[in-house]
């Protein structure tokens, strides 16, 4: 849709304005400065890891209060407070939500909300003193009553609720009768949905949600563990009592028939076995684990009866046929009371690729990043056997990061947080784990995890602009860490991420400058431009050209390389993925195009650019010149480029990124004219071109 909109604008612009002419000269013998390829660095996260199960240890939850699925009903008792159950993705915008709601007793207020974005949402309230009420709450927690209808909520009765939001129109039905039809202006434009109760108990059933066009998103009963749904007539709830590790496990209680949990969205291939394990404790005759496509069984395994102690049970599911949307179902047999934790599966194809998803590995490899930046966070929870790890992205720890960087031939850069006093020792411990000798305390732990030799990580960022101590403390932090680190390994390079100002050459080799506050400069020290973002392909191309032109920039990386489709829309990823596949963003197309045509010598360009962004670079052997041209204007521009100097031009070609080929996910060859030492080309409005000149 975005590409179509740009295309329409292009044709309208072309009809309204005549093409403009731009004449440029490239001085092929004048090198302004060298460009460091590390400006094409990337930031990596756990999406690359081949773990097929999302939220494998049931730690990720969107709930407030205690929730249980019982006989297909989502139940909670809030007491004097509020219980809230969120579901869906932060990217949801227009959708139609239906749910049956029950207040079993008391005077609690029931709520159904849409477009819940942090503290902002639209909500239907039932059972309060004002009857049925529709409200809008902003991110400042200010609530406005949109409309009120008098009415009473009867205890013990099920109500069929429907809330539909489409653009700025918000409609509500109760038991098939329209109650509200109002404007939804002034509130959040996208967000999750939630059901809630304040000051009492409630039940919710038959939850269903459809997108515009009547496309079902899901129909079932989500559990309090994100990405998992309940199946059957038993009871499913999170349990904080003696989990395997972390804060909670998942408890399943069955009665006369089996019931359990399931997770949809698996892409499986015939014969590509999924191997892993689950941990189980409790009583009962055991489990049945299946891969399903609808009612069709693709693979199945039985799990023996558990004991009161936690035990690991291996899993092996070999699909008989391929499926783009299989479901993993874990069912406890009748008369069971069991707890599950650490459910893990990985396809053989990922195992053969050192544990990384092959499709995402190829997508990242094609960008050829010289540097991979990784936020260490609570790294100690992400080392050792997978089943002992806890927290978000626990499967992708420091050992996996370094293995992936080595696989790509990239230099890893580790970002260590230092915004709390206890993090300083964690930073030194991580440095010792990565670079310490095998006989050191952390070297021995590294060896136990399969890596006896030091990793010799070269680049270390101390703090980051996302989470840092106040700037005046940065020098003190670096003073405590850097001398110790460099005494152990003088080859390391330190990036100061805890200050926006230089804090002493003895303590830093590069200064982290966030893209939001970055401006071209030529002073020392060298700069690392971090977390840069671009909303469009044009923004990406313009940013990359600016980074190449600035001699002070030695390294850079965008904010988001890999982004789950369900992630908040705060920043688009270059690679957007789900459990089944991935798609390149428009920025990915440009990043790959520019990286494929990188040359380290920036040449002088003269002439009136007339709004264009233009770079000329030359390969080290002097045989090839690349012109990177960006036309952000609303009209076509004819560009004539003359070469000056000792560069006998023999061939010229052009690759173009414009509205009509962005959707294809790659640049396309475009016409270019060559006459002697001059080339002539046409740049459509809002387009990007890379011209290759060879001698």
C-alpha positions in Angstrom: 0.0 0.0 0.0 2.9 2.4 0.8 4.5 1.7 -2.5 1.2 2.2 -4.3 0.8 5.6 -2.6 4.3 6.7 -3.6 3.6 5.6 -7.2 0.4 7.6 -7.4 2.3 10.6 -6.1 5.0 10.1 -8.6 2.7 10.1 -11.6 0.8 13.1 -10.3 4.1 15.0 -9.7 5.3 14.1 -13.2 2.3 15.6 -14.7 2.5 18.8 -12.7 6.2 19.7 -13.0 8.8 19.5 -15.8 11.9 17.4 -15.2 14.8 19.4 -13.6 18.4 19.2 -14.9 21.4 18.8 -12.6 25.0 18.9 -13.7 27.7 17.4 -11.5 31.4 16.9 -11.8 33.3 14.1 -10.0 37.0 14.8 -9.5 38.4 11.2 -9.8 41.8 12.1 -8.5 40.7 14.0 -5.3 40.1 11.7 -2.3 38.5 13.7 0.5 38.9 10.9 3.1 38.7 7.2 3.7 35.3 5.6 4.7 35.3 2.9 7.4 33.1 0.0 6.3 32.1 -0.4 9.9 29.5 2.3 9.3 27.5 -0.6 7.9 27.3 -2.4 11.3 24.2 -3.9 12.7 22.6 -4.6 16.1 21.6 -8.3 16.7 19.0 -9.9 19.0 17.7 -13.4 19.7 15.3 -13.5 16.7 18.1 -15.2 14.8 18.2 -18.2 17.1 16.4 -21.3 15.8 14.2 -22.0 18.8 10.8 -22.8 17.4 8.9 -22.3 20.7 8.0 -18.8 21.7 7.9 -18.1 25.4 9.2 -21.6 26.2 9.5 -21.1 30.0 6.1 -19.2 30.3 7.8 -16.2 31.8 6.4 -13.7 29.3 3.0 -12.5 30.3 0.7 -9.6 29.6 -1.5 -10.0 32.6 -2.1 -8.1 35.8 -3.5 -10.2 38.6 -4.1 -13.9 38.7 -5.9 -15.5 35.7 -7.0 -19.1 35.1 -8.6 -20.9 32.1 -11.2 -23.3 33.5 -13.5 -25.3 31.2 -12.8 -22.8 28.4 -13.5 -19.7 30.5 -11.0 -17.1 31.3 -11.5 -16.4 35.1 -10.1 -14.0 37.6 -10.9 -12.5 41.0 -9.5 -9.0 41.4 -10.5 -8.4 45.0 -10.3 -4.6 45.7 -7.8 -4.1 42.9 -7.9 -4.6 39.1 -7.1 -7.7 37.1 -6.2 -7.1 33.4 -5.6 -9.5 30.6 -3.9 -8.2 27.5 -3.6 -10.1 24.2 -2.6 -9.5 20.7 0.1 -7.3 19.1 0.9 -3.6 19.7 0.7 -3.1 15.9 -3.0 -4.0 15.7 -5.1 -1.1 14.4 -8.6 -1.9 13.0 -10.3 -5.0 14.3 -13.6 -6.5 15.5 -13.5 -8.1 18.9 -16.3 -10.3 20.3 -16.3 -11.9 23.8 -18.9 -13.3 26.3 -18.6 -11.7 29.7 -19.9 -12.7 33.1 -19.9 -11.2 36.6 -20.6 -14.1 38.9 -21.3 -12.1 42.0 -20.5 -8.8 43.7 -20.2 -5.3 42.3 -17.1 -5.5 40.1 -16.8 -3.4 37.0 -16.1 -5.3 33.8 -14.0 -3.8 31.0 -13.3 -4.6 27.3 -10.7 -2.4 25.7 -9.2 -1.9 22.2 -6.1 -0.1 20.9 -4.4 -0.4 24.2 -1.0 1.4 23.8 0.8 1.6 27.2 -1.6 3.7 29.3 -3.9 4.8 26.5 -6.9 2.9 25.2 -10.6 2.9 24.4 -12.8 0.9 26.9 -16.3 -0.3 27.4 -17.2 -0.5 31.1 -20.1 -2.5 32.5 -21.5 -2.7 36.0 -20.4 0.7 37.4 -22.8 3.2 39.0 -23.2 5.0 35.6 -24.4 1.8 33.8 -22.7 1.2 30.4 -19.9 3.6 29.6 -17.5 4.2 26.7 -14.3 6.0 27.5 -11.0 7.2 26.0 -7.9 7.2 28.1 -4.8 9.0 26.9 -1.1 8.2 27.6 -1.2 10.8 30.4 -3.9 8.7 32.1 -6.6 11.3 31.5 -9.9 9.6 30.9 -12.8 11.2 28.9 -16.3 9.8 28.9 -17.4 9.5 25.2 -21.0 8.3 25.9 -23.0 6.7 28.7 -26.2 4.5 28.5 -28.1 3.7 31.7 -28.3 0.0 32.4 -27.8 -2.7 35.0 -25.4 -5.6 34.9 -27.0 -8.7 36.3 -24.9 -11.1 38.2 -24.7 -14.7 37.0 -25.7 -13.8 33.4 -23.5 -14.0 30.3 -23.5 -11.0 28.0 -22.4 -11.1 24.4 -20.1 -8.1 23.8 -18.8 -6.8 20.5 -16.4 -3.9 20.1 -15.4 -2.8 16.6 -12.8 -0.1 15.8 -12.2 1.0 12.3 -10.2 4.2 11.6 -11.9 6.8 13.8 -15.2 4.9 14.2 -15.8 3.0 17.4 -18.9 0.8 17.7 -20.2 -1.4 20.5 -23.0 -4.0 20.6 -24.4 -5.8 23.7 -26.4 -9.0 23.0 -26.7 -8.1 19.3 -28.1 -4.6 20.0 -25.9 -1.6 19.0 -25.2 0.5 22.1 -22.6 3.0 20.9 -21.4 4.4 17.6 -19.0 7.3 18.2 -15.8 8.9 16.9 -12.5 7.4 18.1 -10.5 10.5 17.4 -7.9 11.8 19.9 -6.8 8.4 21.2 -4.3 5.8 20.3 -4.1 4.8 16.7 -3.1 1.1 17.3 -2.6 -1.3 20.2 -3.6 -4.5 21.9 -6.9 -5.5 23.3 -7.7 -6.4 26.9 -10.4 -7.7 29.2 -10.4 -6.6 32.9 -12.4 -6.4 36.1 -12.0 -3.9 38.9 -13.2 -4.7 42.4 -14.5 -8.2 41.9 -14.6 -11.4 39.9 -15.3 -12.0 36.2 -15.3 -14.6 33.5 -14.7 -14.2 29.8 -15.4 -16.8 27.1 -15.7 -17.3 23.3 -13.0 -14.7 22.6 -12.7 -14.0 18.9 -11.0 -11.2 16.9 -11.1 -10.4 13.2 -9.2 -7.8 11.2 -10.8 -5.6 8.5 -12.0 -7.8 5.7 -13.3 -10.4 8.2 -9.9 -12.0 8.4 -9.8 -14.0 11.7 -6.8 -13.4 13.9 -7.5 -16.0 16.5 -10.4 -17.8 18.0 -9.8 -19.5 21.3 -8.8 -18.9 24.9 -5.4 -17.4 25.4 -3.6 -18.3 28.6 -1.7 -16.0 30.9 1.5 -17.2 29.2 1.9 -15.1 26.0 1.6 -17.0 22.7 0.0 -20.1 24.4 -3.7 -21.0 24.2 -5.8 -23.4 26.3 -7.4 -26.4 24.7 -9.9 -28.8 26.3 -12.0 -28.6 29.4 -9.4 -28.6 32.1 -7.7 -25.9 34.1 -4.6 -23.9 33.0 -2.8 -21.3 35.0 0.6 -19.9 35.8 2.1 -21.4 39.0 4.8 -19.6 41.0 5.2 -22.5 43.5 8.5 -24.3 42.9 9.1 -23.8 39.2 12.0 -25.5 37.5 13.7 -22.1 37.3 12.7 -18.5 36.8 9.6 -17.2 38.4 6.8 -19.5 37.3 5.8 -22.7 35.4 2.5 -23.6 33.8 0.1 -25.9 35.6 -2.5 -28.1 33.9 -5.3 -29.9 35.8 -7.5 -32.4 33.9 -10.6 -34.3 35.0 -12.5 -36.8 32.9 -10.8 -35.9 29.6 -7.4 -34.7 28.4 -6.7 -30.9 28.0 -3.7 -28.7 27.7 -2.1 -25.9 25.8 -1.2 -25.1 22.2 0.8 -22.6 20.1 0.0 -22.0 16.5 2.1 -20.6 13.6 4.8 -23.2 13.1 6.3 -23.6 9.6 7.4 -27.2 9.2 8.8 -29.3 6.4 8.3 -32.9 5.8 11.2 -34.9 7.3 12.8 -31.8 9.0 12.5 -33.1 12.5 11.9 -30.9 15.5 14.0 -32.0 18.4 14.1 -30.7 22.0 12.7 -31.5 25.4 10.2 -30.4 28.0 10.4 -30.5 31.8 7.6 -32.0 33.7 6.5 -32.7 37.3 3.2 -33.8 39.0 0.8 -36.7 38.8 -1.1 -38.4 36.1 -0.7 -40.9 33.2 1.5 -38.6 31.1 1.2 -36.3 28.0 0.6 -36.5 24.3 2.5 -34.0 22.2 1.4 -33.3 18.7 2.0 -31.2 15.6 -1.3 -30.5 13.9 -2.6 -28.8 10.8 -6.2 -28.4 11.7 -7.3 -31.8 12.8 -4.6 -33.6 10.8 -1.8 -35.0 12.9 1.6 -34.3 11.3 3.7 -35.8 14.1 3.0 -37.2 17.6 4.8 -38.4 20.7 3.7 -39.8 24.0 5.4 -38.7 27.3 5.6 -41.1 30.2 4.0 -40.5 33.6 5.7 -37.7 35.6 6.9 -37.8 39.2 6.8 -35.2 42.0 10.3 -34.1 41.0 11.2 -32.1 37.8 12.4 -34.4 35.0 13.4 -33.6 31.5 11.7 -35.6 28.7 13.2 -35.6 25.2 11.0 -34.6 22.2 11.2 -35.8 18.6 8.5 -34.7 16.2 9.1 -35.5 12.5 6.4 -34.0 10.3 5.0 -36.3 7.7 4.0 -33.4 5.4 4.9 -29.7 5.2 2.7 -27.0 6.7 3.0 -23.2 6.8 0.8 -22.9 9.8 1.1 -26.0 12.1 0.1 -26.0 15.8 2.1 -27.5 18.6 -0.3 -29.1 21.1 0.7 -30.4 24.6 -2.1 -32.4 26.1 -2.2 -33.8 29.7 -4.2 -37.1 29.8 -7.3 -37.4 32.0 -6.9 -37.2 35.7 -3.6 -35.3 35.7 -2.2 -32.5 37.8 1.1 -31.5 36.1 3.4 -28.6 35.8 5.4 -27.7 32.6 8.5 -25.7 32.1 11.2 -25.1 29.4 9.4 -26.5 26.4 12.0 -26.3 23.6 12.1 -27.5 20.0 14.5 -26.8 17.1 14.3 -28.0 13.6 17.2 -30.2 12.3 17.8 -27.6 9.6 18.5 -25.0 12.3 20.7 -27.4 14.2 22.7 -28.0 11.0 23.2 -24.2 10.8 24.8 -24.0 14.3 21.4 -23.4 15.9 20.5 -20.3 13.8 17.4 -20.0 11.6 18.7 -20.6 8.1 16.4 -18.1 6.4 17.2 -15.3 8.8 20.9 -16.2 8.7 20.9 -15.7 5.0 19.0 -12.4 5.2 21.6 -11.0 7.7 24.5 -12.5 5.7 23.4 -10.7 2.6 23.9 -7.4 4.4 27.6 -8.4 5.1 27.8 -6.5 8.4 31.4 -5.8 9.5 30.2 -5.3 13.1 27.4 -7.0 15.2 26.4 -5.0 18.3 24.7 -6.8 21.1 23.2 -5.5 24.4 24.5 -7.8 27.1 21.8 -6.9 29.7 21.5 -9.6 32.4 24.0 -11.9 30.6 24.6 -14.3 33.4 21.1 -15.7 33.0 21.9 -16.5 29.4 24.9 -18.8 29.6 25.1 -22.6 30.2 22.6 -25.3 29.3 19.5 -23.8 27.7 17.1 -25.3 30.2 18.8 -23.4 33.0 18.3 -20.0 31.4 15.6 -17.6 32.3 14.2 -14.3 31.0 13.4 -12.8 27.6 15.7 -14.0 24.8 17.4 -16.4 27.2 18.2 -18.8 24.4 20.4 -16.3 22.7 23.3 -15.4 25.1 26.9 -14.3 24.7 28.1 -17.7 23.4 25.5 -17.7 20.7 26.2 -14.1 19.8 29.9 -14.7 19.3 29.3 -17.9 17.4 27.0 -16.0 15.0 29.4 -13.1 14.6 32.2 -15.6 13.8 29.9 -17.4 11.3 29.4 -14.1 9.4 33.0 -13.0 9.7 31.8 -9.9 11.7 33.5 -8.3 14.7 31.2 -8.5 17.8 30.7 -5.4 19.9 29.3 -6.0 23.4 27.4 -3.3 25.1 27.5 -3.6 28.9 25.1 -1.7 31.1 26.6 0.4 33.9 23.6 2.4 35.2 23.6 0.6 38.5 26.5 0.1 40.9 26.3 -3.8 40.8 26.5 -3.7 37.0 30.2 -2.6 37.2 31.2 -6.0 38.5 28.9 -7.7 36.0 30.8 -5.8 33.2 34.2 -7.0 34.5 32.9 -10.5 34.9 31.6 -10.5 31.3 34.9 -9.2 30.0 36.7 -12.0 32.0 34.2 -14.6 30.6 34.9 -13.5 27.0 38.6 -12.6 27.1 40.0 -14.2 30.3 42.5 -17.1 30.2 41.2 -20.7 30.5 42.5 -21.1 34.0 40.7 -17.9 35.3 37.5 -18.2 37.3 35.3 -17.1 34.5 37.5 -18.8 31.9 36.8 -22.1 33.6 33.0 -21.4 33.4 33.4 -20.5 29.7 35.3 -23.8 29.2 32.5 -25.7 31.0 30.1 -24.2 28.4 32.2 -25.6 25.6 34.6 -22.7 24.8 38.0 -23.2 26.6 39.9 -20.6 24.5 39.3 -16.9 25.0 37.0 -15.2 22.5 39.2 -12.1 22.4 36.3 -9.7 21.8 37.8 -6.4 20.5 35.0 -3.9 20.8 33.3 -3.0 24.1 30.8 -0.3 24.6 30.5 0.9 28.2 26.9 1.9 28.8 24.6 3.0 26.1 22.5 6.1 25.5 19.4 4.0 26.1 20.2 3.4 29.8 23.2 5.2 31.3 24.4 6.9 34.4 24.3 10.7 34.4 27.0 12.2 32.1 29.1 13.6 34.9 29.6 10.1 36.3 30.8 8.6 33.0 34.4 9.4 33.5 34.4 7.7 36.9 32.7 4.6 35.4 35.2 4.4 32.6 38.0 5.0 35.1 37.0 2.0 37.1 36.5 -0.3 34.1 38.8 0.6 31.2 42.2 0.4 33.0 41.4 -3.1 34.3 40.2 -4.3 30.9 43.1 -2.8 28.9 45.6 -4.2 31.4 44.3 -7.7 30.6 43.9 -7.1 26.9 45.5 -4.0 25.3 44.0 -4.9 21.9 40.5 -3.9 22.9 38.8 -0.8 21.7 36.4 1.0 24.1 33.3 2.9 23.0 32.0 5.4 25.5 28.3 5.0 25.5 27.6 6.7 28.9 28.2 10.2 27.8 27.6 12.5 24.8 30.8 14.3 25.4 34.4 13.2 25.2 35.6 12.0 28.7 39.3 11.5 28.1 41.4 9.8 25.5 42.9 7.4 28.0 39.4 5.9 28.7 37.8 5.8 25.2 38.6 5.1 21.6 35.2 6.1 20.2 32.3 8.2 21.4 28.8 6.8 21.0 26.6 9.6 19.5 22.9 8.7 19.2 21.5 9.4 15.8 18.8 11.6 17.3 21.5 14.0 18.4 24.0 13.4 15.7 25.3 16.2 13.4 28.2 15.9 11.0 31.5 17.0 12.6 35.2 16.5 12.1 36.6 16.8 15.6 38.1 13.9 17.5 37.5 11.4 18.9 36.1 9.1 16.3 32.3 8.6 16.5 30.0 5.7 16.7 26.6 6.7 15.5 24.2 4.3 17.3 20.6 3.4 17.0 19.9 5.4 13.9 16.3 5.0 12.5 14.7 5.7 9.2 11.0 5.7 8.4 11.5 5.4 4.6 13.9 4.1 2.0 14.8 7.7 1.2 15.6 8.4 4.8 17.9 5.3 4.9 19.8 6.3 1.8 20.2 9.9 2.9 21.5 8.7 6.3 24.0 6.3 4.8 25.3 9.0 2.4 25.7 11.4 5.4 27.6 8.8 7.4 29.9 8.2 4.5 30.6 11.9 4.1 31.5 12.5 7.7 35.3 11.7 8.3 34.6 11.6 12.1 32.4 8.6 11.9 34.2 5.3 12.3 31.2 3.0 13.1 27.4 3.0 13.0 24.5 0.7 13.4 20.7 1.1 13.0 18.4 0.6 15.9 16.6 -2.5 14.6 17.9 -5.3 12.4 15.5 -8.1 13.4 11.9 -7.3 14.4 9.1 -9.7 15.3 5.9 -8.9 13.4 4.1 -8.7 16.8 6.6 -6.2 18.3 5.6 -2.6 19.1 5.6 -0.3 16.1 8.1 2.1 17.8 10.7 1.3 15.1 10.7 -0.7 11.9 13.2 -3.5 11.6 15.3 -4.1 8.5 14.1 -7.7 8.7 10.6 -8.3 9.8 9.8 -11.9 10.8 7.4 -14.4 12.4 7.7 -18.1 13.1 7.2 -19.0 9.5 9.1 -16.5 7.3 10.6 -13.0 6.9 10.2 -10.0 4.7 12.7 -7.2 3.9 11.7 -3.6 4.8 12.3 -0.9 2.2 15.3 0.1 4.3 16.7 -3.4 4.0 16.6 -3.0 0.2 18.6 0.2 0.4 21.0 -1.0 3.0 21.9 -4.1 0.9 22.2 -2.0 -2.2 24.6 0.5 -0.6 26.6 -2.2 1.2 27.0 -4.2 -2.1 28.4 -1.1 -3.6 30.7 0.1 -0.8 34.1 1.6 -1.7 36.4 3.2 0.9 37.6 6.4 -0.9 35.3 9.4 -0.9 35.7 11.5 -4.0 35.0 15.2 -4.5 31.8 16.2 -6.2 31.1 19.7 -7.4 27.9 21.3 -8.8 24.5 22.4 -7.7 22.8 19.3 -6.2 19.3 21.0 -6.3 18.0 18.9 -3.4 19.8 15.7 -4.3 22.0 13.7 -1.9 25.0 12.5 -3.8 28.2 10.6 -2.9 31.0 9.4 -5.2 33.3 6.7 -3.9 36.2 4.7 -5.4 37.5 1.2 -4.8 41.0 0.8 -3.4 42.4 -0.5 -6.7 41.0 2.7 -8.5 39.1 0.6 -11.1 35.5 1.3 -10.0 33.6 4.4 -9.0 30.2 4.2 -7.3 27.7 7.1 -7.4 25.0 7.0 -4.8 22.2 9.4 -5.7 19.0 10.1 -3.7 16.1 12.2 -5.1 13.8 13.1 -2.2 11.9 15.7 -4.3 8.5 15.4 -5.9 9.7 15.7 -9.4 11.9 13.8 -11.8 15.5 15.0 -12.2 17.8 14.5 -15.1 21.4 14.2 -13.9 24.5 14.6 -16.0 27.8 13.6 -14.4 31.2 14.5 -15.9 34.4 12.8 -14.8 37.6 14.8 -14.4 41.0 13.1 -14.0 42.7 9.9 -15.0 39.7 7.6 -15.3 39.1 6.3 -18.8 35.4 5.4 -18.6 34.7 2.1 -20.3 31.3 1.0 -18.8 28.4 2.4 -16.9 25.3 0.7 -15.3 22.6 1.8 -12.8 20.5 0.1 -10.2 17.3 2.0 -9.2 15.1 1.8 -6.1 11.8 3.5 -6.8 8.1 3.2 -6.0 7.4 0.5 -8.6 10.1 -1.9 -7.5 10.2 -1.4 -3.7 7.5 -4.1 -3.2 9.7 -6.6 -5.1 12.3 -6.3 -2.3 15.3 -5.4 -4.5 16.7 -2.8 -6.8 16.3 -3.1 -10.6 18.5 -2.3 -13.6 17.8 1.0 -15.2 18.9 2.9 -18.3 21.9 5.1 -18.3 23.6 6.9 -21.2 27.5 7.1 -21.6 29.3 9.5 -23.9 33.0 9.7 -23.5 33.7 10.8 -19.9 30.1 11.7 -19.2 27.0 9.8 -18.1 23.4 10.9 -18.2 20.5 9.4 -16.3 17.0 10.1 -15.1 16.0 9.9 -11.4 12.3 9.5 -10.8 10.8 11.5 -8.0 11.5 9.9 -4.6 14.0 7.4 -5.9 17.5 6.1 -5.1 20.1 5.1 -7.6 23.6 3.5 -7.5 25.7 4.0 -10.6 28.7 1.8 -11.3 31.4 3.3 -13.4 34.3 1.1 -14.6 37.5 1.6 -16.4 
